[in-house]
Amino acid sequence: MTDQQQRETESVISVRDLWKVFGPGADKVPRSPELAALSRRELIDATGCTAAVRDVTFDVAPGEVFVVMGLSGSGKSTLLRCLTRLIEPTSGTMMFGGQDILAVDARRLRELRRTKFSMVFQHFGLLPHRKVVENVAYGLEIRGASKAERTRRAMEVIELVGLSGYESSYPDQLSGGMQQRVGLARALAVDPEVLFFDEPFSALDPLIRRDMQNEVIRLHKEVGKTMVFITHDLSEALKLGDRIMIMRDGAQIQVGTGDELVGAPADDYVRDFVQDVNRSHVLTLRWIMRPPRPGDPMDGPVLGQDVLVHEAVRAVLAARKPARIMDSADNLIGMVGDEEIFGVITSTETVAAASSRPVTVAR
Amino acid sequence: MSTATTPTARDGGDGAAGSGTPEPVEVGVVVRGRRRLTTAAQVAVVLVVWIVAWAALRGTHTLPLAPSDLTSLHHSLNDARDWVDDNRNSSPIFLYVFNEIRVVLNALSQMFMNLVAVPPEGAQFPRLGWLGVVALFTFVATWLGNLRVGLLTLVGLVFLGLQGLWVPSMETLAVTAAAVLVALAIGIPLGVLAGFNNRFDRLITPLLDFMQTMPPFVYLAPLALFFGIGLASAVITTLVFAAPPVIRLTAHGIRSVNKATVEASQSLGATPGQTLRGVLLPMSRRTIVLGINQTIMAALAMVTIAALIDGPGLGKNVIKALSTVDVGTAFNAGLALVVLAIVLDRTTTAMALRSEGGSHTQRHRSPLARRVEQWRRPLLGVGAAITLVAVWLSRTYVAYAEFPFTAGGTWDLGRHVRRGADSVTTWVQDTFPVLSEGLMTWVTRGIIDPLQALLETSPWWLTSIAILALAWILGRWRATVPAVICLGLMVWTGLWQDSMITLASTLVATLLVMLLGVGVGVWMGRSDRADAVIRPVLDAAQVLPPFVYMVPVVALFAPGRFSAIVAAVVYAAPVAIKICADGIRTVSATTVEAAVAAGSTTSQVVRKVQLPMATPAVTLATNQGLIFVLSMVVMGGLVGGGALGNDVVGGFTQRELFGKGLAAGLAIVLLGIMLDRVTQAASRRVGRPGR
């Protein structure tokens, strides 16, 4: 709980009870408890309205990569557009750095978009009639930067995303991956506080997608921006996200770190979702350790509870005896033996069933 | 387009500047080698040099020709006309070709005329009286379409009668029917052939382009010469203009039939003929019927214009009203044309829908419609019986043969229409003098006069050099070569100065068209509501024959150059607006969203994203605007637009000016080809990457 409160006070973005309903008389839906309780399908039948985002609440901490994940139609893109008010939310509050975004006028909103937010789009949204450098400089151009300055900055960012040499090409001469690098550069050029990604890599080939994901991780390390990332790809979410929010039919199902989602799915929907994940790459030892039993050999290797299972495999199997899990104060908090390791690697079900609750929750 | 996508084609900034961005945007760091002047700057340089030279040389070498003066070319054209007149009944080419065609077409159209409009020789009434016509058409519309269009036909036809325009309407209908019949008889087989045979398709496509873009007035006079004034010429003129849509759409329909279905048919051992009849034609029926629909609409518009060569029908009423600036009468006749157009359009559209075929469309109908559908057969039977009785009545009793119309009676709707139109015109004239006077003075003094002075009084060689320089800048060889040829031929026609005056008016009209096109187009492209309101108005304006709104325009602005320009703008603006709006609309939503998300203002989105990305559409709209404006030049001549338009009209009306009129028609075509090639070449260079 203290963690939660801390997040609220420090958060860059703080969203409370956000609703977006499309259709006639949309604003009635969030206010009426009966209507708000209906499922999406029932709501359409009853009122003709579609609830794209239903009562979503979350915070994003500075420097965090916050991933919103869901299948198509789950409302994740609408949610993202609500955050920058490309779509006006129906109700709720959104604070950005202590400022109520919903209260600002059009001029101030434009100001925020020009300086604080940037967005990267699934289908790039590049200007085909402009060269790469002019595309990257667009955000600076519309806020009135001089040509020399915006060109200088654009060239810097082009270098940063690894497009040097292509600055005077036109977008249609570049591959999809390179076009998205231009989109990324355009977003970075204005030096925003927050980057919004709307399924930026879904339109790319798998190999290029992996490249671009690594690129984002690298950029995140280098520039340390807060990022809100939308995706429908769980492995992408697990790879990039500090925390992940899973959405379904407009509602948030679970918010948590990757290992929390895999180790303790909130419901069958999430469990289904994470079923095919390679658990040993997501779960840490904390999720699989068992309490020490009398007779356990106490000379096995010592491991921390945040070590990933697949990193511990070799150590545990080589020692031929269970590893002792110690917390930071050097107290023994659990044991991990062959059995636990094999449970994760060979089967997907047993672990999930055996440890639907972690042994220790504190983190 | 192909060269534009290779990186080497873009040395320097000439490509970027053509994209319509307000500032030249090439980047110093990036550009290697020398900087070049942007396209806009080059154009400006040419214009400045031209104006300076004009100031020094004005009034020399302008190749003027007084209205009654003729060149040797005009004389020889007159001689050719005289030769044709003299040998019409002796030369074999006339005896065996033109006269034969004329006889056949005359007989065909005379047959339709006698059926519904004019009494056959020796008779007192047409073969079908009004009641018979109304009943028959209503029945056919219900049978081939549905009950709704049947009722529409009934009301529409009776309305025509009550306007006091029964006979001219029927004449228009008869000539339209004859022309459409011939157009379909020729067009559908040609379309099928073009659908099958790529080489034939490539051969015929430019020809069809030419037929559709050439102003009808240009071939009106030669056709009248070869086929004589009257029915046959009217039918052929209409045919030239109306056949292309059905050919194109038939070919398109055949081509777009699912390949797998055709292969399936072939693999079962069907002969080409069987595949055509059993698969291709039925599956492309809807597209073909759409082509028939467009052909009918084009024919209707053209039959009106054919009144200029003594084609019968409503067009004559309009032209007569035009010469006396009788707004009421013109509007009444125009309304009749619109009613006819609506009836024919809705009926053929309903036919197209029915030809879609039964079961799958019926499932989605309302219960009432389904019940009507159940009763369809018996109802049709009853309808057929009533129709037969009506036809018999109309052939037996005078009251059912001649439309019982009494001028000035209670049911004289025409009177009300005329009065309404007259009073609206008077009201506008009285209430908005600013509109008629102020606008006219402002545009005339501010734009038309200076431009016309430059073009009219520059030495011909100076103007030619300037035009060629502009063509080179805008379109390189593709633009320059046609411009050289066209300018040369224009000098040869002996009508250089008139051509330049017409060019000035055309450019001004096109400028106004594009202001409207971009302005309204952006508005429509960005707002669904604006689109929903404006689009039907544009559709209506496109159906309306230009004659009809010439009259109120003349009433508002007085006959003369400005009226001609306004009429051309009214004619051309709908097309330009639609193309621009569609261009704005097709700009990728993501790109617009990206621009908004970056914090662009609305005007930044329009200027920096939507308009530049819609550049191909805007250049296309300019091109079409120019062609449409040019095709109104002769129409403008009818209201004293001056220059080439007057020359062509003079050629119709005065024997000794025939040759000059023909040459003027040729000059219009030359202007059209030149402007078309230059704008197309420019759009090829400007409308680069992205597509």
Interface residues (C-beta under 8 A of the other chain):
Chain A: T84 L86 R110 E111 L112 R113 R114 T115 F117 S118 M119 F121 Q122 H123 F124 G125 L126 L127 P128 H129 R130 K131 V133 E134 Y138 G139 E141 I142 R143 K147 A148 T151 R152 M155 E167 S168 S169 Y170 P171 D172 Q173 G183 R186 V190 F196
Chain B: T5 P7 R10 A16 S19 T21 V25 V27 G28 V29 V30 V31 S588 T590 T591 V592 E593 A594 A595 V596 A597 A598 G599 S600 T601 Q604 K608 V609 P612 M613 T615 R688 P689 G690 R691
